[in-house]
Amino acid sequence: MADERAEWSADPRRDGLAAFAAIEDDRAGSHPGVRHIRALGTMYRFDVHHPGDVDTYPDRQRQEVRGMRGPDGRERRVAEGETWRFSWSWYLTRALRATTSFTHVHQFFASVPGGGPGGGPVLVTSLRRRGGRDLLELNAIRSGVVVAAADLGPLCSRWIGVELEARFAAAPAGRVRWTVTAGAGDAVVDVERDGLDLRPGTAGVSPKWGVYRSLKDAARLGDAHLLLKDLRARQVRHFG
């Protein structure tokens, strides 16, 4: 039995956007006067507009929240060798389409001071179009491994539950378990993979939620949004 202790949760009514360490809402100022990330009742809403919204990197769009900030105002990051269990609920609208280039809806991002070597995404969840299929997939990007994928269609326009447990360590110690449930709690995905490179940066790993997508697959882009709620994270002393 895993030994756990509660670390973080985000309640839109109690915390608003203060639950996160950073709000990356239209960083380039491409859509002035519009709030793309909001706390609405029991959920968070992320809006992205096309054409229009452009990130500071002009070949992509980004409307994301980053990191875990506690009631004391301090940010909590995941360190080397730690295992954490994250859970949340998603409502992925059909307007937010899978693309042949990247459309990420969740990331674990490794940080290093000054943005030097060792930083970047570690695990990403994407809406990916491969071989004519629209998929929700989890990619251990440093290892070049797609951990698992599920058909996206049946998961759209309904609330789905996600649980992601990961040991953030260099290969072969990096390990992840990903579970996606829909309907009456039926598991659509329940997969475990070890031997992965999930090294955090020297400044730790932070979760990110929202929409981060390339503009390359323009025919599949348009105005879209997603909803997010029930965010919780626990540090786990033992995997499983």
C-alpha positions in Angstrom: 0.0 0.0 0.0 1.5 3.4 -1.0 2.3 5.9 1.8 0.9 9.2 0.7 0.5 12.7 2.0 -1.6 15.5 0.4 0.4 18.2 -1.2 -1.8 20.4 -3.5 -5.3 21.0 -4.9 -6.8 23.7 -7.0 -10.4 24.8 -6.2 -11.6 27.5 -8.7 -14.0 29.0 -6.1 -11.5 29.0 -3.2 -8.2 29.7 -5.0 -9.1 31.1 -8.4 -6.0 31.3 -10.6 -3.8 31.8 -7.5 -3.6 28.0 -7.3 -1.0 28.2 -10.1 2.5 29.6 -10.1 2.1 31.3 -13.5 -0.7 32.2 -15.9 0.5 32.1 -19.5 -2.5 33.9 -21.1 -1.7 35.5 -24.5 2.0 36.2 -23.7 2.4 38.1 -26.9 -0.6 40.4 -26.4 -2.1 39.2 -29.7 -5.7 39.4 -28.5 -5.9 42.5 -26.2 -8.8 42.9 -23.8 -9.7 39.1 -23.9 -9.2 36.7 -20.9 -8.4 33.3 -22.2 -8.0 31.5 -18.9 -10.7 31.9 -16.2 -12.0 30.3 -13.0 -15.7 29.8 -13.6 -17.7 28.2 -10.7 -16.3 24.7 -10.1 -14.0 24.6 -13.2 -11.3 26.4 -15.1 -11.9 27.4 -18.7 -9.2 27.8 -21.4 -10.1 29.5 -24.7 -8.1 29.6 -27.8 -9.0 31.6 -31.0 -7.9 30.9 -34.6 -7.1 33.0 -36.4 -5.9 35.5 -33.9 -4.1 34.1 -30.8 -0.3 33.9 -31.3 2.4 33.1 -28.7 5.7 34.9 -28.4 6.9 32.1 -30.7 4.7 33.1 -33.7 4.3 29.5 -35.1 2.2 28.4 -32.2 -0.5 29.3 -29.7 -0.3 29.0 -25.9 -3.0 29.5 -23.2 -1.7 27.5 -20.2 -1.3 27.6 -16.4 1.9 26.3 -14.9 2.9 25.0 -11.5 1.4 24.3 -8.1 1.1 27.2 -5.6 0.0 26.5 -2.1 -2.1 28.5 0.3 1.1 29.9 1.8 1.9 31.4 -1.7 4.9 29.1 -2.2 5.4 27.1 -5.4 5.9 23.4 -5.0 8.0 21.6 -7.7 8.8 17.9 -8.1 12.4 17.0 -7.4 14.7 14.3 -8.7 13.6 10.8 -7.5 10.2 11.9 -6.3 7.0 10.0 -7.2 3.8 12.0 -7.5 0.2 11.1 -8.3 -1.8 13.7 -10.1 -5.6 13.6 -10.9 -8.0 15.8 -12.6 -11.2 15.9 -14.8 -11.3 17.2 -18.3 -14.0 18.2 -20.7 -12.4 18.2 -24.2 -14.7 19.9 -26.7 -15.0 18.6 -30.2 -14.0 22.0 -31.5 -10.5 21.3 -30.0 -9.3 18.9 -32.7 -6.4 16.6 -32.9 -3.7 17.8 -35.3 -0.7 16.2 -37.1 1.6 18.7 -35.5 1.5 19.2 -31.7 -1.6 20.1 -29.7 -0.7 19.6 -26.1 -3.3 19.7 -23.3 -1.0 18.8 -20.4 2.7 18.8 -19.8 5.3 18.1 -17.1 8.0 20.7 -17.7 11.5 20.5 -16.4 13.0 23.8 -15.4 16.6 24.9 -15.1 17.9 28.3 -14.0 18.3 30.7 -17.0 16.6 28.2 -19.3 19.8 26.3 -20.0 20.4 22.6 -21.0 18.2 20.1 -19.3 15.0 22.0 -19.4 11.9 21.3 -21.5 8.9 18.9 -21.6 9.3 15.5 -19.9 5.8 14.0 -20.3 3.1 15.5 -22.6 -0.5 14.6 -23.2 -1.6 15.5 -26.7 -4.5 15.5 -29.2 -2.6 13.8 -32.0 -3.8 12.8 -35.5 -1.8 9.7 -36.7 -2.7 7.6 -39.8 -6.1 9.3 -40.1 -7.0 8.5 -36.4 -7.6 11.2 -33.8 -6.0 10.1 -30.5 -5.4 11.2 -27.0 -1.9 10.1 -26.3 0.8 10.3 -23.6 4.3 10.8 -24.8 7.5 10.3 -22.7 9.2 12.8 -25.0 12.8 12.4 -23.9 12.6 8.7 -24.3 10.8 9.0 -27.7 8.1 6.6 -26.3 4.4 6.9 -26.8 3.3 5.4 -23.5 -0.3 4.8 -24.6 -3.1 6.3 -26.8 -6.8 6.1 -27.0 -9.4 7.1 -29.7 -10.3 10.7 -29.0 -13.8 10.7 -30.4 -15.5 8.8 -27.5 -13.7 11.0 -25.0 -14.9 14.4 -26.4 -17.8 16.4 -25.1 -18.0 14.5 -21.8 -16.2 14.6 -18.5 -13.4 12.2 -18.3 -11.1 11.4 -15.3 -7.3 11.3 -15.5 -4.8 9.9 -13.0 -1.1 10.1 -13.8 1.5 8.7 -11.4 5.1 9.2 -12.3 8.6 8.7 -10.7 10.6 11.6 -12.0 14.1 10.1 -12.5 16.7 9.3 -15.2 16.4 6.1 -17.2 15.9 3.3 -16.3 14.3 4.5 -13.0 11.7 6.8 -14.6 8.2 5.2 -14.5 4.7 6.2 -15.2 1.2 4.9 -14.9 -1.6 6.6 -16.8 -5.3 5.9 -16.3 -8.2 7.6 -18.2 -11.8 6.8 -17.2 -15.1 7.8 -18.8 -18.8 7.2 -18.2 -19.4 5.2 -15.0 -15.7 5.1 -14.1 -14.8 2.6 -16.8 -11.1 2.6 -17.7 -10.4 3.6 -21.3 -6.7 3.6 -20.6 -4.8 1.9 -17.8 -1.1 1.4 -18.6 2.2 1.3 -16.8 5.6 1.8 -18.3 9.1 1.8 -16.8 12.6 2.3 -18.1 11.8 5.9 -19.0 13.9 9.1 -18.9 11.8 11.4 -16.7 14.6 13.5 -15.3 13.5 16.8 -13.8 15.6 19.9 -14.4 17.8 21.2 -11.7 14.9 23.5 -10.7 12.3 20.7 -10.7 9.3 19.7 -12.7 6.0 21.6 -12.9 2.7 20.5 -14.3 1.0 22.6 -17.0 -2.6 22.5 -18.2 -4.3 24.3 -21.0 -3.9 24.5 -24.8 -0.5 24.7 -26.5 -0.7 24.0 -30.2 1.2 24.5 -33.4 -0.3 26.6 -36.2 1.0 24.3 -38.9 -2.1 22.1 -39.3 -4.2 25.2 -40.1 -7.1 23.3 -41.7 -7.9 21.6 -38.3 -7.7 24.8 -36.2 -10.5 27.1 -35.1 -11.9 28.7 -32.0 -12.0 26.1 -29.2 -12.0 25.7 -25.5 -11.5 23.0 -22.8 -12.7 22.7 -19.2 -10.7 21.5 -16.2 -11.7 20.6 -12.6 -10.9 18.4 -9.6 -7.2 19.0 -9.7 -5.2 17.2 -7.0 -1.6 16.1 -6.5 0.0 13.9 -3.9 3.6 13.0 -3.3 3.8 9.2 -3.1 6.6 7.6 -1.1 6.4 4.3 -3.1 5.2 3.8 -6.7 2.0 1.8 -7.1 
